[in-house]
Every structure is written in C-alpha cells, then in structure tokens.
Amino acid sequence: MWLAGNAGPFLLKEVELAIGLEKPIRVLHISDIHFAPGQKAKAKFLASLAELKPDLVVNTGDNLGHKDAINPCLGALEPLLGFPGVFVNGSNDYRAPKFRNPLRYFQGPSEVRNEVDLDTERFTSELTGAGWLDLNNASGTLHVAGVKLGFMGLDDPHENLDQLESLPVQKNSLTDADVLIGVAHAPYLRVIEAFTKQDASIVFAGHTHGGQICLPGSKALVTNCDLPTEYAQGVSGWEFEGKQSLLHVSGGMGCSIFAPVRLFCPPSATLLTIS
C-alpha cells in the first residue's frame, strides 16, 4: 500500500512501441502528479526523471493537488521543463481538491464541479513560457530528434471541456507532420474514438490513477470514466471505422490528499521508446 507524500515507491515503467517512425524517439509520459506542498519524495522522483534525457515530455494533467500547490509544483517540474514538452489540463488544475467519499467512485464517474479557485492561467503560462505546448483544445507541432510531431489536444473531457468539433480543424493544420498524436487528460471512449478518426497514431491520457485501489496484479476496479477497467493503465489498441490507434494511459504519480492511498497500484511514470 502506498500513502501520498511518503517515500515511495515511485516506479519508472518502460515501454517500446512501433508506429512507423523512421527514427526512434523517447517520450516521458507523466500524469496526475496531484502535487501538494511538502511532497519531497515526489519532487525528488520528478527530478530523477530528467536524468533520462527524454526527447519529449507529455504531461496529461492534474498536476496540482492543493490550494497552495502552484509554486512548489512548478519547482518540482523545473528539471523537466528544459526538454520539449506538451500538456493538457485536468480538473485539479482548475480547482483545489475537496473531500469525497471514495466509495462513490463505484457508482460512476465523479461529479463535475463548477467553481474555479486556482490561478490556472499563471500555472499554464509558466509551462508555455518554458516552451511547452498548451494543447487544451489546441494543436501544435514540435521537431523532436529529427521527426516532426503533430499534436491534437483536448481540454479535460471529465469536465466536459473537450471540444471534439475542433479536431478536424486541428488536423488540417498538421498536414506536414510525420505522425499525429492525440493528448487529453481523461480517456473517455468518445475521446479515443474522435482522435482515432482524425488519424492519431497514438493517444496519451491519464486520469484513472490506474484504478488507484486495485486487486493483486494491478487489476483495476474503477476508472472514473467510461473506459473499461482492463485498460485502466498501459497500452491498448483501438479501431473505429477501419482506422486504428494506440492508447497509453498513465497510472499517474499521485492521488488526492483526501484519499491518499493506492493499493496494488504504485505511482508511476512511463518512458516510451516509439519507433
């Protein structure tokens, strides 16, 4: 069992994928950091990830986990901001966490809250100022290790902030990219389908915490969205109307300070070698 804020264990998972790139790239996928002041072990783990020297960092949101998290979270992320990166927001990047009965997750995805009480603009401006692409309902390109990557992004689907109708427009701006990549916080089925239909070769998401409270073998009981539990973390393949894509769901690095337990599901980041 892992308790939020203690010494670990934090895991680095390594995955190899083939999607037709001529040159391999190393992608570090981080998600659901849920950073709170004083989480020194988590900050140390993030700093150690910079030693991997990834070609690209993909951050799929829920970075913040406390009303006073912005400055310490930016400090923890600083070692990674020197690498090319992209990001989207999760609900916890807009509002501080509140207590929820964990048993309610077994009744379906958590409810959407309307209030916004964090300075999200300041947080995201620091990330974009470091050169990371803001993909909240937006697209962009990066030249990475000799490859031109095209990104299509969505704001948090769990908050119904995703503008699926923007994806065809986004794709049209990426016609010269070597590969198309979809990025969103929550892997709802409508999101996976939409990215696949727009020819994304791979989709990155988080949100599920890998199930957070799992059976032995990291068998998830819930995903807090409509993604089936067997796909709560790791790589899976999807097909819609004859088009195919891969999905990578991060198990995430943290959890809410009001539900600070992970069982058979240690916090993790993933280094993907994509070739």
C-alpha positions as CSV (number, residue, x, y, z in Angstrom):
1,M,0.0,0.0,0.0
2,W,1.3,3.5,-0.9
3,L,0.4,6.6,1.1
4,A,0.6,10.0,-0.5
5,G,3.6,12.1,0.5
6,N,5.7,9.2,1.9
7,A,9.0,7.9,0.5
8,G,7.6,5.8,-2.4
9,P,7.8,3.5,-4.1
10,F,7.6,5.5,-7.3
11,L,8.1,3.4,-10.4
12,L,9.5,4.1,-13.8
13,K,7.9,1.9,-16.4
14,E,9.5,1.4,-19.8
15,V,7.6,0.5,-23.0
16,E,8.6,0.0,-26.6
17,L,6.1,0.8,-29.4
18,A,6.2,0.8,-33.2
19,I,4.1,3.3,-35.1
20,G,6.1,3.7,-38.3
21,L,8.6,6.4,-37.4
22,E,11.9,6.3,-39.3
23,K,13.8,7.4,-36.2
24,P,13.0,6.3,-32.6
25,I,12.0,8.9,-30.0
26,R,12.0,8.6,-26.3
27,V,8.8,10.0,-24.7
28,L,8.3,10.5,-21.0
29,H,4.7,10.4,-20.0
30,I,3.8,11.9,-16.7
31,S,0.3,12.5,-15.3
32,D,-1.8,13.0,-12.2
33,I,1.0,14.4,-10.0
34,H,-1.5,15.9,-7.6
35,F,1.4,17.9,-6.1
36,A,1.0,19.3,-2.6
37,P,3.5,21.3,-0.5
38,G,6.0,19.2,1.4
39,Q,6.0,16.2,-1.0
40,K,9.7,16.0,-1.2
41,A,9.9,12.4,-2.3
42,K,7.7,13.1,-5.3
43,A,9.8,16.2,-6.2
44,K,12.9,14.0,-6.0
45,F,11.4,11.4,-8.3
46,L,10.4,14.1,-10.8
47,A,14.0,15.4,-10.8
48,S,15.4,12.0,-11.3
49,L,13.3,11.6,-14.5
50,A,15.3,14.5,-16.1
51,E,18.3,12.2,-15.9
52,L,16.6,10.1,-18.6
53,K,17.0,13.0,-21.1
54,P,13.8,12.3,-22.9
55,D,13.2,13.7,-26.4
56,L,9.7,14.7,-25.4
57,V,7.7,15.1,-22.2
58,V,3.9,14.5,-22.4
59,N,2.0,15.8,-19.3
60,T,-1.6,14.8,-19.2
61,G,-2.8,17.0,-16.4
62,D,-3.9,17.0,-12.8
63,N,-0.6,18.5,-11.8
64,L,-2.0,20.4,-8.8
65,G,-3.3,18.8,-5.6
66,H,-3.6,21.6,-3.1
67,K,-4.7,25.3,-3.0
68,D,-1.1,26.3,-2.4
69,A,0.4,23.9,-4.9
70,I,1.3,26.1,-7.9
71,N,4.8,27.3,-6.8
72,P,6.0,24.0,-5.3
73,C,4.7,22.1,-8.3
74,L,6.5,24.4,-10.8
75,G,9.6,23.9,-8.7
76,A,9.2,20.1,-8.9
77,L,8.6,20.2,-12.6
78,E,11.5,22.6,-13.3
79,P,14.1,19.8,-14.1
80,L,11.8,18.6,-16.9
81,L,11.0,22.0,-18.4
82,G,14.3,22.0,-20.2
83,F,13.0,19.3,-22.6
84,P,10.4,19.7,-25.4
85,G,7.0,19.1,-23.9
86,V,3.3,19.3,-24.3
87,F,0.5,19.4,-21.8
88,V,-3.3,19.5,-21.2
89,N,-5.2,20.3,-18.0
90,G,-7.2,18.1,-15.7
91,S,-9.9,19.2,-13.3
92,N,-7.4,19.6,-10.4
93,D,-5.5,22.2,-12.4
94,Y,-8.6,24.4,-12.1
95,R,-9.7,23.8,-8.6
96,A,-8.3,22.5,-5.3
97,P,-9.4,19.1,-4.1
98,K,-12.3,18.6,-1.6
99,F,-13.2,15.6,0.4
100,R,-15.3,13.0,-1.4
101,N,-16.4,9.6,-0.2
102,P,-14.2,7.1,-2.1
103,L,-17.0,4.6,-2.3
104,R,-18.9,6.9,-4.6
105,Y,-16.5,6.1,-7.4
106,F,-18.0,2.7,-7.6
107,Q,-21.3,4.3,-8.5
108,G,-19.9,6.0,-11.6
109,P,-17.6,8.9,-12.6
110,S,-17.3,11.7,-10.1
111,E,-19.5,14.8,-10.5
112,V,-18.3,17.9,-12.2
113,R,-17.8,21.0,-10.0
114,N,-18.3,24.4,-11.5
115,E,-16.2,26.7,-9.3
116,V,-12.6,27.6,-10.3
117,D,-10.4,28.6,-7.4
118,L,-6.8,28.1,-8.7
119,D,-4.8,30.5,-10.8
120,T,-4.6,28.1,-13.7
121,E,-3.6,30.8,-16.1
122,R,-0.4,31.6,-14.1
123,F,0.4,27.9,-13.9
124,T,0.0,27.2,-17.6
125,S,1.8,30.4,-18.6
126,E,4.9,29.2,-16.7
127,L,4.7,25.9,-18.7
128,T,4.3,27.7,-22.1
129,G,7.0,30.2,-21.1
130,A,9.4,27.3,-20.8
131,G,8.5,26.2,-24.3
132,W,5.9,23.5,-23.7
133,L,2.8,23.4,-26.0
134,D,-0.6,24.1,-24.4
135,L,-2.9,21.6,-26.1
136,N,-6.1,22.4,-24.4
137,N,-8.5,22.3,-27.4
138,A,-5.5,23.2,-29.5
139,S,-2.9,21.8,-31.9
140,G,0.8,22.3,-32.5
141,T,4.0,20.8,-33.8
142,L,7.4,20.0,-32.4
143,H,10.6,18.9,-34.2
144,V,12.0,16.2,-32.0
145,A,15.0,14.0,-32.8
146,G,14.7,14.7,-36.5
147,V,10.9,13.9,-36.5
148,K,8.1,16.5,-36.9
149,L,5.4,15.5,-34.5
150,G,1.8,16.9,-34.9
151,F,-0.3,17.2,-31.7
152,M,-4.1,17.4,-31.4
153,G,-5.3,18.2,-27.9
154,L,-8.4,18.5,-25.8
155,D,-9.2,20.2,-22.5
156,D,-10.4,17.9,-19.8
157,P,-13.2,15.6,-21.0
158,H,-14.1,14.7,-17.4
159,E,-15.2,18.3,-17.0
160,N,-16.9,18.3,-20.4
161,L,-14.4,20.9,-21.6
162,D,-13.3,18.9,-24.6
163,Q,-14.3,20.5,-27.9
164,L,-14.4,17.5,-30.2
165,E,-15.6,19.6,-33.1
166,S,-12.2,21.4,-33.1
167,L,-10.3,18.2,-34.0
168,P,-10.8,18.3,-37.8
169,V,-9.6,21.9,-37.8
170,Q,-6.6,21.0,-35.7
171,K,-5.8,18.1,-38.1
172,N,-5.9,20.4,-41.1
173,S,-3.1,22.5,-39.5
174,L,-0.9,19.5,-39.2
175,T,-0.7,18.2,-42.8
176,D,3.1,18.1,-42.9
177,A,3.6,16.3,-39.6
178,D,5.3,12.9,-39.7
179,V,2.9,11.4,-37.2
180,L,-0.2,12.6,-35.4
181,I,-0.6,12.3,-31.6
182,G,-3.7,12.9,-29.5
183,V,-3.4,14.2,-26.0
184,A,-6.2,14.5,-23.3
185,H,-6.5,14.1,-19.6
186,A,-9.4,11.7,-19.3
187,P,-9.6,8.7,-21.7
188,Y,-13.4,8.7,-22.3
189,L,-14.4,6.4,-25.2
190,R,-15.7,9.4,-27.2
191,V,-12.2,10.9,-27.0
192,I,-10.4,7.8,-28.1
193,E,-12.8,7.4,-31.0
194,A,-12.5,11.1,-32.1
195,F,-8.7,11.0,-32.1
196,T,-8.6,7.7,-34.0
197,K,-11.0,9.0,-36.6
198,Q,-8.7,12.0,-37.1
199,D,-5.8,9.6,-37.7
200,A,-3.9,9.9,-34.5
201,S,-1.4,7.1,-34.3
202,I,-1.2,7.2,-30.6
203,V,-3.2,8.8,-27.8
204,F,-1.9,9.8,-24.4
205,A,-4.2,10.2,-21.3
206,G,-4.2,9.8,-17.5
207,H,-7.0,10.5,-15.0
208,T,-7.6,6.8,-14.0
209,H,-4.7,6.6,-11.5
210,G,-4.5,3.0,-12.8
211,G,-7.6,2.3,-10.7
212,Q,-5.8,3.5,-7.6
213,I,-7.4,0.8,-5.4
214,C,-6.7,-2.4,-7.2
215,L,-6.8,-6.2,-6.7
216,P,-3.4,-8.0,-6.8
217,G,-1.8,-7.8,-10.2
218,S,-2.9,-4.1,-10.5
219,K,-6.4,-5.2,-11.6
220,A,-8.4,-2.0,-11.5
221,L,-11.9,-1.9,-10.1
222,V,-12.9,1.6,-11.4
223,T,-11.5,4.1,-14.0
224,N,-13.6,7.2,-13.0
225,C,-14.8,7.4,-16.7
226,D,-16.4,5.0,-19.2
227,L,-13.1,3.3,-20.1
228,P,-13.3,-0.4,-19.3
229,T,-11.2,-1.3,-16.3
230,E,-8.9,-3.7,-18.2
231,Y,-7.5,-0.6,-20.0
232,A,-7.0,1.5,-16.8
233,Q,-3.3,1.8,-17.4
234,G,-0.7,0.9,-20.1
235,V,-1.1,0.3,-23.8
236,S,-4.1,-0.8,-25.7
237,G,-5.2,-0.9,-29.3
238,W,-8.4,0.6,-30.7
239,E,-10.2,0.6,-34.1
240,F,-13.1,2.8,-35.3
241,E,-14.5,2.7,-38.8
242,G,-11.4,1.0,-40.1
243,K,-8.9,3.4,-38.5
244,Q,-6.6,2.2,-35.8
245,S,-4.7,3.9,-32.9
246,L,-2.8,3.0,-29.8
247,L,-3.8,4.4,-26.4
248,H,-1.3,4.9,-23.5
249,V,-2.9,5.6,-20.1
250,S,-0.6,6.6,-17.4
251,G,-1.1,5.1,-13.9
252,G,-0.3,8.5,-12.5
253,M,2.1,9.7,-9.8
254,G,-0.3,10.7,-7.1
255,C,-3.8,10.9,-5.7
256,S,-6.0,13.3,-3.8
257,I,-4.8,14.4,-0.4
258,F,-8.3,13.4,0.8
259,A,-7.9,9.8,-0.5
260,P,-4.1,9.3,0.0
261,V,-4.0,5.5,-0.6
262,R,-3.0,3.4,-3.6
263,L,-3.4,-0.4,-3.3
264,F,-1.6,-2.8,-5.7
265,C,-1.1,0.3,-7.9
266,P,2.1,2.2,-7.1
267,P,2.6,5.7,-8.5
268,S,4.5,5.7,-11.8
269,A,5.8,7.5,-14.8
270,T,6.4,5.8,-18.2
271,L,9.3,6.1,-20.6
272,L,8.1,5.1,-24.1
273,T,10.5,4.3,-26.9
274,I,8.5,4.9,-30.1
275,S,9.9,3.8,-33.4
